[in-house]
């Protein structure tokens, strides 16, 4: 146990992820599972960290030949269909869409 070193940076990012999930009405189980999976998938971990720090995406992560923006657009379309709208309006939670996008990409790996 004496050799255990915890990165306070990772703890800070985990807390930020929990806050994002909470703000997006995604439960703690979603957050914890997403975090565990992000630690395994560095490319998506880096994407989410970049988003947390810059409110933008790198769009470097790729799964099956599709980038994050491809998956993001697909999630937006799902949102539009579920809300019976042609466009996502101001009530569309873009952070929630991004978190669901990252989840979808992990699931597709």
Secondary structure, 3 states (H helix, E strand, C coil): CCCCCCCHHHHHHHHHHHHHHHHCCCCHHHHHHHHHHHHHCHHHHHHHHHHHHHCCCCCCCEECCEEHHHHHHHHHHHHHHHCCCCCCCCCCCHHHHHHHHHHHHHHHC
